[in-house]
Amino acid sequence: QVQLVESGGGLVQAGGSLRLSCAASRSIIGTMGWYRQAPGKQRELVATRTISGTTNYADSVKGRFTISRDNAKNTVYLQMNSLKPEDTAVYYCVSYLAGSPYWGQGTEVIVSS
C-alpha cells in the first residue's frame, strides 16, 4: 500500500506556470507519473517517469511540461509552463507498486483565457 498526496494546483492565466508535487508515503521503485481528467472526458496520461529517469509525455504537453522525480523524498513533480485553457483538469498522481497503480486524490488546475 502507498498513499499519495498531491499539491500545487490552482487557478492560473493562460501562458502561466504551475508546479504540481506528489509525495508518496514510502519509497517507490516503479514508475510514477501524472494523469488528468477534464470535465466530461476520460482520464488521460500526462507524463510518467521511471526510477531510472525514462520519461514519457502526452503529445499535447511535450515541450511545455516537465516531469521530475526526487527518489530520496519519494516525490514526483510536474512543472507546467505555457499553460492553455485546454489544460484545465483534475490532475492525478499515480504510482506503480508491484505492478498495481495507486492514485492520489487529485488536484485541480484551472487555466483561464
C-alpha positions as semicolon CSV with decimal commas, in nm:
position;residue;x (nm);y (nm);z (nm)
1;Q;0,000;0,000;0,000
2;V;0,108;0,355;-0,067
3;Q;-0,058;0,689;-0,004
4;L;-0,002;0,976;-0,244
5;V;-0,056;1,340;-0,150
6;E;-0,070;1,596;-0,428
7;S;-0,035;1,971;-0,404
8;G;0,023;2,272;-0,624
9;G;-0,296;2,305;-0,823
10;G;-0,484;2,629;-0,862
11;L;-0,608;2,899;-1,094
12;V;-0,369;3,049;-1,347
13;Q;-0,399;3,261;-1,658
14;A;-0,318;3,121;-1,999
15;G;0,055;3,135;-2,060
16;G;0,133;3,099;-1,692
17;S;0,303;2,822;-1,498
18;L;0,227;2,588;-1,212
19;R;0,425;2,316;-1,037
20;L;0,249;2,010;-0,903
21;S;0,401;1,789;-0,636
22;C;0,312;1,437;-0,527
23;A;0,465;1,283;-0,217
24;A;0,446;0,908;-0,161
25;S;0,426;0,751;0,183
26;R;0,702;0,503;0,101
27;S;0,983;0,457;-0,145
28;I;0,871;0,371;-0,494
29;I;1,088;0,168;-0,727
30;G;0,831;0,162;-1,000
31;T;0,704;0,428;-1,233
32;M;0,545;0,746;-1,101
33;G;0,353;0,995;-1,305
34;W;0,057;1,215;-1,372
35;Y;-0,277;1,171;-1,542
36;R;-0,553;1,427;-1,584
37;Q;-0,926;1,427;-1,629
38;A;-1,113;1,718;-1,778
39;P;-1,487;1,762;-1,724
40;G;-1,680;1,516;-1,937
41;K;-1,367;1,343;-2,061
42;Q;-1,178;1,026;-1,981
43;R;-0,868;1,027;-1,768
44;E;-0,559;1,059;-1,986
45;L;-0,186;1,022;-1,949
46;V;0,013;1,340;-1,899
47;A;0,362;1,217;-1,815
48;T;0,544;0,933;-1,641
49;R;0,896;0,881;-1,518
50;T;1,071;0,561;-1,417
51;I;1,312;0,548;-1,126
52;S;1,598;0,537;-1,375
53;G;1,478;0,855;-1,543
54;T;1,299;0,735;-1,855
55;T;1,015;0,972;-1,933
56;N;0,700;0,953;-2,142
57;Y;0,482;1,252;-2,232
58;A;0,150;1,301;-2,398
59;D;0,194;1,477;-2,732
60;S;-0,026;1,761;-2,612
61;V;0,218;1,858;-2,336
62;K;0,556;1,789;-2,495
63;G;0,781;2,092;-2,478
64;R;0,562;2,260;-2,214
65;F;0,554;2,016;-1,921
66;T;0,846;1,855;-1,744
67;I;0,823;1,564;-1,504
68;S;1,093;1,518;-1,245
69;R;1,145;1,295;-0,951
70;D;1,330;1,311;-0,621
71;N;1,375;0,949;-0,522
72;A;1,520;1,042;-0,183
73;K;1,199;1,229;-0,100
74;N;0,967;0,979;-0,272
75;T;0,825;1,275;-0,463
76;V;0,738;1,338;-0,824
77;Y;0,686;1,684;-0,972
78;L;0,518;1,823;-1,279
79;Q;0,637;2,161;-1,398
80;M;0,374;2,305;-1,629
81;N;0,465;2,604;-1,844
82;S;0,281;2,788;-2,120
83;L;-0,047;2,664;-1,982
84;K;-0,351;2,663;-2,207
85;P;-0,723;2,662;-2,122
86;E;-0,739;2,306;-2,255
87;D;-0,501;2,201;-1,977
88;T;-0,783;2,262;-1,730
89;A;-0,845;1,935;-1,547
90;V;-0,806;1,748;-1,224
91;Y;-0,452;1,613;-1,217
92;Y;-0,391;1,278;-1,052
93;C;-0,064;1,138;-0,935
94;V;-0,008;0,767;-0,997
95;S;0,249;0,531;-0,855
96;Y;0,307;0,172;-0,955
97;L;0,389;-0,076;-0,681
98;A;0,431;-0,442;-0,768
99;G;0,256;-0,369;-1,094
100;S;-0,052;-0,218;-0,934
101;P;-0,143;0,151;-0,972
102;Y;-0,209;0,369;-0,671
103;W;-0,379;0,705;-0,718
104;G;-0,374;1,031;-0,534
105;Q;-0,688;1,228;-0,457
106;G;-0,630;1,475;-0,738
107;T;-0,551;1,842;-0,755
108;E;-0,746;2,083;-0,972
109;V;-0,582;2,305;-1,231
110;I;-0,788;2,579;-1,393
111;V;-0,641;2,782;-1,677
112;S;-0,833;3,096;-1,764
113;S;-0,819;3,253;-2,108
